Amino acid sequence: MSFRARISAALLAAALSGAFCDDGALVRSFLKGSVSEKTGAVRASTGSDAERMAGLGIDFCLSVSGILGDDRDVRALALASVLALPDESVPSERARLMALFRQFPDETLRISVLEKLASSPSDSVRGDLVSLFAELSSSSPSSAASYLESLSKSGKIRDNKNLLPEIAENVLSDAIYSVEAVSDEILSEGEPSVALMLRSFGVVAEAGWTRASPLVPRCFAQCVRLYRAGLVEAESFARLVFLSSRFPSVTTVEAIRSCLADCNALVEGGSEQPPEAVMLSLITALGELGDKSAFDDLLYVTYLGYSDSVVAKARESLSRLRW
């Protein structure tokens, strides 16, 4: 049976069943009405009837997406159908929700689909989301970064434990690889994977997702590179340094310590002092990590004519090193 035939069968079955229940009028309105009237019928559905009406709306939108995918009314129907779909129905509807995401390049609709999928604790749905972001990170890094940002602010996905950092970990790995592959000449002109790397790193760090620890040194090295190329501002870089310190390891300590040593060398050579925010973040991070290998570099800060606040922070971090 063709896809269009399956849609017709589903509509007929829904109409027949609807004729004997309270929402029969909604089903008839959907079947006979214009696209905007179909949308009204879906929005008017409640309770257990919402699943049927949402399914009708999704099926209709998928059946016309090739012709009317950019039509405003069809997009409105698709959005209404996604919002009407009960959360408990998501696992059985995941394939069609994924199809909506792929066939309708509307940001509001796509974010709603992602949030609806994120509302389910099903492992299969989690796998779908990870796979979907893997596709996006390869085909449209800027979109993946935008959607990841939106989801990080979504209450639904915050309630689905560890889902967002799990997605971000996979995205981060791909983004780091993409940024590493770009030469400095091209990188200086901008690279979509940069925003994705920074956003995904922020997600895993803020969540304390230690499973991503092996990626942190590689990510930090690229962040240093971006900062030196002028693609990351001092305040943003300072935050990235602080977030990196949440992943204590020998390699993380060495990466941050090496960055501080480079700053000291530049100042010793007569160069302008790095922004205070950057110096304070490097020094604070090393104090947080507490590794004694940072002793010489922290001590050197106190001799190089930095500001009083930087010197004071270096002395504080020195006192926190573990011996």
Phi, psi and omega per residue, in radians:
M1 nan 2.312 -3.132
S2 -1.217 2.871 3.137
F3 -1.064 -0.741 -3.133
R4 -1.131 -0.636 3.114
A5 -1.162 -0.677 3.111
R6 -1.117 -0.676 3.088
I7 -1.075 -0.799 -3.126
S8 -1.078 -0.721 3.127
A9 -1.113 -0.726 3.140
A10 -1.124 -0.714 3.124
L11 -1.132 -0.741 3.141
L12 -1.116 -0.781 3.138
A13 -1.075 -0.730 3.132
A14 -1.133 -0.671 -3.127
A15 -1.159 -0.756 -3.134
L16 -1.113 -0.768 3.131
S17 -1.211 -0.613 -3.121
G18 -1.202 -0.433 -3.103
A19 -1.143 -0.318 -3.091
F20 -1.937 0.264 3.116
C21 -2.387 3.030 -3.010
D22 -1.086 -0.474 -3.073
D23 -1.628 0.273 3.131
G24 -0.983 -0.636 3.140
A25 -1.135 -0.646 3.114
L26 -1.151 -0.731 3.134
V27 -1.108 -0.776 3.130
R28 -1.118 -0.695 3.103
S29 -1.082 -0.698 3.120
F30 -1.114 -0.849 -3.044
L31 -1.171 -0.618 -3.056
K32 -1.663 -0.298 -2.966
G33 -1.494 2.990 3.026
S34 -1.225 3.062 3.137
V35 -1.064 -0.725 3.137
S36 -1.164 -0.592 3.088
E37 -1.240 -0.613 3.039
K38 -1.053 -0.755 3.129
T39 -1.069 -0.741 3.115
G40 -1.085 -0.667 3.133
A41 -1.154 -0.710 3.124
V42 -1.133 -0.786 -3.128
R43 -1.135 -0.499 -3.107
A44 -1.403 -0.231 -3.106
S45 -1.278 2.583 3.136
T46 -2.443 2.875 3.037
G47 0.980 -2.408 -3.084
S48 -1.188 -0.405 3.131
D49 -1.234 -0.371 -3.096
A50 -1.099 -0.605 -3.130
E51 -1.088 -0.787 3.138
R52 -1.098 -0.819 -3.077
M53 -1.175 -0.695 3.091
A54 -1.077 -0.706 3.120
G55 -1.109 -0.717 3.085
L56 -1.056 -0.780 -3.123
G57 -1.110 -0.781 -3.142
I58 -1.106 -0.770 -3.137
D59 -1.064 -0.762 -3.131
F60 -1.095 -0.817 -3.107
C61 -1.084 -0.705 3.124
L62 -1.153 -0.605 -3.095
S63 -1.237 -0.432 -3.104
V64 -1.943 0.072 -3.036
S65 -1.051 -0.606 -3.125
G66 -1.156 -0.421 -3.113
I67 -1.847 -0.699 -3.022
L68 -2.079 0.477 -3.084
G69 -1.076 -0.439 -3.135
D70 -1.785 0.163 -3.138
D71 -1.350 2.292 -3.065
R72 -1.082 -0.719 -3.118
D73 -1.169 -0.664 3.118
V74 -1.168 -0.702 3.101
R75 -1.109 -0.654 3.119
A76 -1.138 -0.673 3.096
L77 -1.152 -0.733 3.122
A78 -1.064 -0.758 -3.139
L79 -1.131 -0.787 3.139
A80 -1.068 -0.664 -3.128
S81 -1.178 -0.712 3.113
V82 -1.120 -0.778 -3.118
L83 -1.169 -0.564 -3.116
A84 -1.346 -0.386 -3.072
L85 -1.133 2.137 3.125
P86 -1.083 2.520 -3.103
D87 -1.021 -0.627 -3.098
E88 -1.208 -0.239 3.132
S89 -1.590 -0.081 -3.047
V90 -1.036 -0.812 -3.106
P91 -0.970 -0.685 -3.132
S92 -1.351 -0.304 -3.113
E93 -1.863 0.120 -2.995
R94 -1.053 -0.668 -3.109
A95 -1.115 -0.724 -3.130
R96 -1.285 -0.578 3.053
L97 -1.125 -0.737 3.085
M98 -1.088 -0.663 3.112
A99 -1.132 -0.703 3.068
L100 -1.027 -0.795 -3.132
F101 -1.013 -0.782 -3.052
R102 -1.314 -0.534 -3.023
Q103 -1.642 -0.243 -3.139
F104 -2.158 1.765 -3.114
P105 -1.406 0.934 3.113
D106 -1.872 2.160 -2.997
E107 -1.114 -0.764 -3.135
T108 -1.082 -0.760 3.121
L109 -1.130 -0.764 -3.104
R110 -1.110 -0.735 3.115
I111 -1.117 -0.675 3.106
S112 -1.124 -0.683 3.084
V113 -1.101 -0.779 3.141
L114 -1.082 -0.745 3.132
E115 -1.153 -0.649 3.127
K116 -1.164 -0.750 3.083
L117 -1.097 -0.676 -3.111
A118 -1.203 -0.273 -3.132
S119 -1.308 -0.185 -3.096
S120 -1.768 2.348 3.096
P121 -1.440 0.014 -3.084
S122 -1.039 2.326 3.116
D123 -1.097 -0.594 3.132
S124 -1.146 -0.657 3.111
V125 -1.208 -0.692 3.082
R126 -1.017 -0.771 3.116
G127 -1.084 -0.656 3.102
D128 -1.074 -0.775 -3.113
L129 -1.140 -0.748 3.103
V130 -1.059 -0.768 3.134
S131 -1.138 -0.694 -3.121
L132 -1.112 -0.756 3.126
F133 -1.228 -0.507 3.051
A134 -1.119 -0.705 3.081
E135 -1.089 -0.814 -3.094
L136 -1.133 -0.707 -3.105
S137 -1.122 -0.439 3.115
S138 -1.516 -0.740 -3.042
S139 -1.585 -0.572 -3.091
S140 -2.616 1.361 -3.099
P141 -0.985 -0.636 -3.121
S142 -1.154 -0.666 3.087
S143 -1.167 -0.737 3.125
A144 -1.044 -0.717 3.121
A145 -1.130 -0.720 -3.137
S146 -1.135 -0.774 -3.134
Y147 -1.198 -0.634 3.107
L148 -1.128 -0.678 3.089
E149 -1.101 -0.762 -3.139
S150 -1.131 -0.744 -3.123
L151 -1.178 -0.541 3.141
S152 -1.149 -0.306 3.131
K153 -1.785 0.029 -3.063
S154 -1.522 2.261 3.096
G155 -1.128 -0.612 -3.110
K156 -1.104 -0.780 -3.074
I157 -1.303 -0.461 3.068
R158 -1.155 -0.510 3.134
D159 -1.352 -0.254 3.141
N160 -1.685 1.645 -2.937
K161 -0.902 2.230 3.005
N162 1.190 0.022 -3.103
L163 -1.151 -0.852 -3.088
L164 -1.100 -0.843 3.099
P165 -1.106 -0.528 3.084
E166 -1.142 -0.753 3.072
I167 -1.093 -0.822 -3.071
A168 -1.110 -0.623 3.122
E169 -1.047 -0.802 -3.141
N170 -1.166 -0.706 3.116
V171 -1.142 -0.724 -3.127
L172 -1.036 -0.763 3.137
S173 -1.023 -0.798 3.133
D174 -1.161 -0.716 -3.089
A175 -1.164 -0.720 3.108
I176 -1.039 -0.802 3.137
Y177 -1.023 -0.732 -3.131
S178 -1.155 -0.734 -3.130
V179 -1.192 -0.707 3.123
E180 -1.055 -0.540 -3.073
A181 -1.400 -0.153 -3.091
V182 -1.630 2.284 -3.141
S183 -1.223 2.817 -3.134
D184 -1.053 -0.613 -3.111
E185 -1.114 -0.776 3.133
I186 -1.317 -0.656 -3.129
L187 -1.046 -0.621 -3.112
S188 -1.171 -0.324 3.124
E189 -1.623 -0.031 3.140
G190 1.850 2.510 -3.116
E191 -2.579 2.104 -3.076
P192 -0.958 -0.560 -3.099
S193 -1.198 -0.313 3.136
V194 -1.086 -0.887 -3.130
A195 -1.063 -0.652 -3.140
L196 -1.181 -0.718 3.122
M197 -1.102 -0.804 -3.107
L198 -1.145 -0.725 -3.129
R199 -1.176 -0.803 -3.109
S200 -1.178 -0.614 3.084
F201 -1.126 -0.712 3.096
G202 -1.050 -0.677 -3.127
V203 -1.152 -0.858 -3.091
V204 -1.177 -0.603 -3.122
A205 -1.249 -0.780 -3.132
E206 -1.135 -0.503 3.116
A207 -1.486 -0.122 -3.076
G208 1.091 0.661 -3.058
W209 -1.388 1.522 -3.011
T210 -1.166 -0.293 3.113
R211 -1.107 -0.347 3.130
A212 -1.567 0.069 -3.071
S213 -0.906 -0.733 -3.134
P214 -1.075 -0.345 -3.118
L215 -1.502 -0.299 -2.989
V216 -1.095 -0.832 3.139
P217 -1.033 -0.703 3.110
R218 -1.140 -0.737 3.126
C219 -1.135 -0.738 -3.129
F220 -1.101 -0.704 3.123
A221 -1.046 -0.703 3.118
Q222 -1.255 -0.561 3.086
C223 -1.141 -0.700 3.066
V224 -1.064 -0.781 3.120
R225 -1.044 -0.768 3.133
L226 -1.140 -0.692 3.131
Y227 -1.110 -0.779 -3.134
R228 -1.176 -0.484 3.115
A229 -1.462 -0.042 3.123
G230 1.401 0.257 -3.130
L231 -1.626 -0.141 3.055
V232 -2.275 2.223 -3.135
E233 -1.279 2.804 -3.064
A234 -0.981 -0.762 -3.100
E235 -1.132 -0.697 3.126
S236 -1.184 -0.698 3.125
F237 -1.143 -0.697 3.118
A238 -1.035 -0.701 3.114
R239 -1.163 -0.680 3.127
L240 -1.112 -0.656 3.090
V241 -1.100 -0.808 3.141
F242 -1.055 -0.757 -3.136
L243 -1.132 -0.620 3.129
S244 -1.090 -0.562 -3.107
S245 -1.193 -0.157 3.093
R246 -1.369 -0.057 -3.139
F247 -2.093 1.308 -3.058
P248 -1.149 2.192 3.062
S249 -2.864 2.862 3.111
V250 -1.043 -0.717 -3.102
T251 -1.222 -0.617 3.087
T252 -1.158 -0.782 3.098
V253 -1.016 -0.793 -3.096
E254 -1.131 -0.674 -3.138
A255 -1.122 -0.792 -3.125
I256 -1.260 -0.719 3.119
R257 -1.072 -0.729 3.131
S258 -1.103 -0.646 3.115
C259 -1.154 -0.724 3.092
L260 -1.129 -0.703 3.122
A261 -1.077 -0.674 3.104
D262 -1.127 -0.715 3.106
C263 -1.085 -0.775 3.124
N264 -1.072 -0.710 -3.124
A265 -1.130 -0.690 3.121
L266 -1.130 -0.763 -3.141
V267 -1.152 -0.727 3.115
E268 -1.067 -0.596 -3.133
G269 -1.416 0.029 3.079
G270 1.705 0.067 3.118
S271 -1.289 2.855 3.105
E272 -1.135 2.478 -3.130
Q273 -1.117 2.482 3.071
P274 -1.072 2.788 3.092
P275 -0.968 2.481 -3.084
E276 -1.039 -0.628 -3.138
A277 -1.048 -0.676 3.139
V278 -1.198 -0.801 -3.134
M279 -1.076 -0.785 -3.126
L280 -1.102 -0.656 -3.130
S281 -1.197 -0.730 3.124
L282 -1.101 -0.789 -3.101
I283 -1.189 -0.765 3.129
T284 -1.095 -0.750 -3.130
A285 -1.062 -0.732 3.138
L286 -1.172 -0.604 3.058
G287 -1.162 -0.708 3.107
E288 -1.093 -0.745 -3.123
L289 -1.240 -0.584 3.010
G290 1.241 0.252 -3.111
D291 -1.388 2.260 -3.064
K292 -1.150 -0.260 3.130
S293 -1.122 -0.292 3.141
A294 -1.491 -0.006 -3.024
F295 -0.978 -0.939 -3.049
D296 -1.052 -0.754 -3.098
D297 -1.218 -0.662 3.084
L298 -1.187 -0.716 3.134
L299 -1.107 -0.653 -3.108
Y300 -1.115 -0.545 3.116
V301 -0.991 -0.635 -3.062
T302 -1.248 -0.178 -3.108
Y303 -1.874 -0.048 -2.935
L304 -1.842 0.229 3.040
G305 1.350 0.430 3.049
Y306 -1.220 2.998 3.129
S307 -1.122 2.797 -3.123
D308 -1.017 -0.676 -3.108
S309 -1.182 -0.628 3.119
V310 -1.212 -0.761 3.133
V311 -1.112 -0.745 3.132
A312 -1.092 -0.704 3.125
K313 -1.172 -0.633 3.105
A314 -1.120 -0.730 3.122
R315 -1.142 -0.667 3.105
E316 -1.117 -0.766 -3.138
S317 -1.166 -0.610 3.085
L318 -1.052 -0.680 -3.121
S319 -1.235 -0.250 -3.111
R320 -1.703 -0.057 3.139
L321 -1.196 2.514 -3.121
R322 -1.710 2.324 -3.097
W323 -2.050 nan nan
